[in-house]
Amino acid sequence: MAVSPAPSSEPQTVTVKRPREYTQYLGLLAVLVAMCILFGLLSKNFLSWMSFTTIANQIPALSVMAVGMTFVLIIGGIDLSVGSVLAFSGALVSVAMVQWGWSLPVGIALALFTGIACGTLIGLISVSLNIPAFIVSLGMLEIARGGAYLATGSRTEYIGADVAFFNDPLIGRITPAFVIAFIIVICGHIFLTRTVWGRKLIGIGTNEEAMRLAGINTFLPKVLVFTVMGLLSAVAALFEVARMEAADPNIAVGMELSVIAAVVIGGTSLVGGRGSVLASFFGVLIIAVLASGLAQIGASDPTKRIITGIVIIVAVVFDMYRTRKARS
């Protein structure tokens, strides 16, 4: 007759594994702190409240666009039109208010509708016709930029203080634009990590065919991701128009590269299936601190571009290394 061993009186050791995301956040935070310390040693004015608030008030547009780009990259897509959609949406605000005499709320609504329309069009064409989003968004980049030039007559359209409330400092010199952007980042993080739709996006990026075989409709989520990207580009346009009190058709040229760089630095995979909105926000902060620190130590513009490019390449190489290691 088998006798069960008596339970041990010694407490058993339970090994708890830290979530991968938690470790990722710590790594990004460590990089950010190290950069602040380095630039603080190189520039006596960097470690100051004014310096930090200046950085915070410069990143709202990039932050909200990084949220949308995180969703887009997670499903395995890409959107190269975000800078041009920003410019086009901002241009229509100026046209509506200055040339047509519309009120600010109506102008804001027009800008948001423009962003939604541009993003939805990219999503519908690329998903329904199975055309790479890279190509469709490249076409939208040209269309939206051309629309911005036509709307403003290829010149900066000054609106005035009516749109400046997004940029009016609150307590501690923080602007409403930064507060709104931070709320959007938190909402995006909760959506991706705590909702069924967020899990759907990750599943689509990981194995879309398996999602289809499981009876899950992938068409609508993929289109809506681009719709959200367009909407957030329009929100970014409102921040930029408020900051300059004007609409510039040349604004945000090449900004799509900065958005993608911030998201990739945050650890979102370029091949889909992995990403974090909160980590993308850390990527935005790293880019902003890097740009501000280099400016304060007197680095020339070519030097800043070279260093930023090196950081982006290192982040992409590290991402590809992690992807291959995870698949092996």
N, C-alpha and C positions, 0 to 999 in steps of 0.2 A: 504494500500500500504506500503510495507516494505521499510524502509529508511536505506540505508547503513550507518554504523557509520563513522563519519569523521575520516580521518587518524590522528593519534596522532602526535603532534608536538614534543614529547619527543623522543629522539634517542633510538632505540631498542638495547638491549644488545644481542650480538651474542656470543655464547659459542663455542670456538674453542678447539677441543680435540687434544691433542698432539698425534702424531703417537706412537704406542706401541714400534716401533723400536727405536725411538728417546729417549724414557724413558729408554729403555734397554741399549743404548749406555751410557747414563748418569750414570746409575747404575754401569756398568763395569768400566767406567772411574773413578768413585768415589772409587771403590775398589782398582784400580791401584794406584791412588794418595795416598790413605790411607796406602797402603803397602810401597810406597816409603818414606812417612813421617816416618813410624814406623822403617824401616830399616835405614833411615837417622839418627834417634835418637840413634839407637843401634850401628851404625858403622859410624865413622867420614868420611870414604872414600866412602860411598855408593852414596851420592848426589854429584857426580862429572861427568864431561863430559866424562872422560875416562871410568868410570863405565857404563854409559848409552850406549856409543858406543860399549863397549865390549858385552853388552847384545844384542844390535841390530845386531852385526855381528855374534852372535851365533844362531840366530833364522831363517835365510833364509830357510833352509831345512824344519823345522817344519812349517813355515808359508805357503809355497806353498803346502805342503801335507795337511794342514788344509783346504785349499781351496777345494781340491778334496774330502776330507772326508766330508765336509759340503754338497756337492752335493749328495754324496752317502747316507748319513744319511737322507737327506731330502726326498729321494724316498723310505725310509724305509729299506735300505740295510745296509751293513757293509762290510768293507774290512780289514781283519787282516793280509794281506800279504805285506803291504806297506814297512815295514822295510826290509824285505827280498828282495823285488823287488829293493829297493834302493841299497842294498849290491850287488845284481847280476848285476845291470846296471853299478855300479861303477867298479866291477871286470872286466867286458868286456871292459871298457875303458882301463884299464891297460894291459889286454891281447892284445888288438888291437895295442896299441902303443909300448909296451915293447917287447912282444914276436913276433908279426907279423910285426912290423915296419910300421904300418899305421900312417897317419897324424892325428893331433888332431881333425880337423873337421870330418873326417871319424869315428874316435873313438866316438865323441859326437853323431853323427848320429846313430851309432850302439847302444849306450846306450839308446837313445830316442826310437828307434825302439823296443828294448827289453822291455822297460816299457810299450809301447803301446800294444805290443803283449800279455804281461802278463795280463794287465787290460782287454783287449778285450776278452781273453780266459775266464776269470772269468765271465764277463758279459754274453757272449754267452751261457756258460754252465748253469749258474744259472737262466737266464731269459728263455731260450728256453726249458729247462727241468724242470723248476719250482722247482729248488733245492735251499734251503736257501743259500744266498751268504756267510753266516758265514761258512758253511761247505766247499764250493768251495775255498774260499779265505784261509781257514786253510790249505787245500791241497797245494795251490800255495805257501803259506808261507814255507812249507817244500821243495817244488821243487826249488824255487828260492834260498833259503839258501844253499841247496845242490849244485846248479849250481855255486854259488859264491865260495864255497869251491873247487869244481873241477877246476874252471877257474884259481884260484890263487894257487892251490896246497896247500890249507889250510894255507897259510902264507900271510903276508902283502906284497903287490907288490908296490915297490916304483917307481914312474913315474918321479918325479923331478919338476922343476920350469915351465915346459911347460904348466902345467894345472893350475898354481897358479894365473892367471890373474883375475879370479872371486873373489879372496880374496885379491887382491892388494888394499890398502887403497886409497880412493879418498880424496876430501876435507873434513876435519873434522874427518878423520879416518874411515868414513863410506865406506864399501866395495861395489863393483859392485853387489855382490850377494844379499845384502840387498836391493839395488835399484831395481833390477830385481824382487825380491820377492814382494816388495811393489807394483810394477806395476801390477804383477799378481793378487795380492789381490784386487786392485782397479778394474781391468778388470773383475774378478770373481764377485765382488759386483754389477757392472753395468749389467753383464749378468743375474744375478739372479733377479735383481729388475727392469730392464728396457727392457727386451726382452720377446718375446712370449715363447721361449724355457725355460726361467727361470720360467715363470708362469706354464708351462707344468710340470716341475719337482715338483713344490709345489702341483699342482693338483694331480699328481700321488701319492705322499706321503700322501695326504689327503684322497683321495677316488679314487683308480685306476679303480674300476669297473665303476664308474660314468664317468670317462674319456673315457673308452672304449665305453660305451653306447652313448656318445656324438660324437662318430666317430673319436676319436683321437687315433692314433697309439702310444701305450706306449712301444712297443718292442724296437724300435731304441733309444729313449731317455734313457731308462734304461741301454742298452748296452754301449752307448756312455759315460755315467757317469763313468762307470768303466774304460773305455778307457782313459778318462781324468785323472782319479786317477792314473793309471799306468804311463801316460806321466809325471805327476807332481812328481811322485816318482823318475822317472829317472832324472828330472831336479834337484831334491833335491840331487840325487847321484852326479851330477856334482859339486854342491856346496861343498859337503863333500869331494870329491876327491881333489878339489882345495884347501880346507882348510888344508888338511893333506899332500897334494902333493903325495898321495899314495892311494891305494885301499886296504881296510881291510875287509876280508870276515866276520869278527865278528861285523862289525859296525851296528848300528841301531837295535841291538837285543832288542826287547820290545818297539821299538819306536812307533809301532802302538797304544800302550796304551797311550803314551803321546799325540799323534795326536787326538785320540778320546777324551781324557780328555780335551784338549784345546777347541775342538769344542763343547763339552757338557757344559763346563764352560761358553762358549760364548752364550749358550742358545738354540742351535740346539736340536730339540727333537729326542730322541732315537727311537721313534715310527714313525717318518716321518711327513712330512707336514709343518714343521716350522723350519726356520734356517736363518742365516745371515752370509755371508762371512766376513763382517767387524767385526761383533761381535766375530766370531771365531778368528780373528786376535787379538782382545782384550784378548781372552782366552789364546792365545800363549804368549802375553806379560805378563799376570798374572803369568803363569807358569814359564816364564823365570826370571821375577823379584823375584818370590818366591825362585827359586833355587839359584840365585845369592846372594840375601839377606841372606839366610840361610848360604851359604858358607862364606860370609864375617863376619858373627857374630860367626863363628866357630862351627856351628852345625855339628854333626857327620852324616855320610851317612845314618845310620839307622833312625836317628831323621828326616832327610830331607825326607826320604821315607814315614815315618809315617805321617808327616804333609801334604805332598803332597797327600797322600791317603785320609786323612780326608777332604781336600779341594774338591777332586773329588767326594767323597760320598755325601758331602753337596750339591754339584752342581747337582748330579743326583737326590737326594731326592727333591730338589727344582724344578727340571724339571718335575718330576712326579706329584708333587703337582700342578704345573701350568697346566699340561695337564688334570688332573682330574677336576680342577676348571673350565677350559674352556669347558669341555664336560658336566658339570652339569648344 
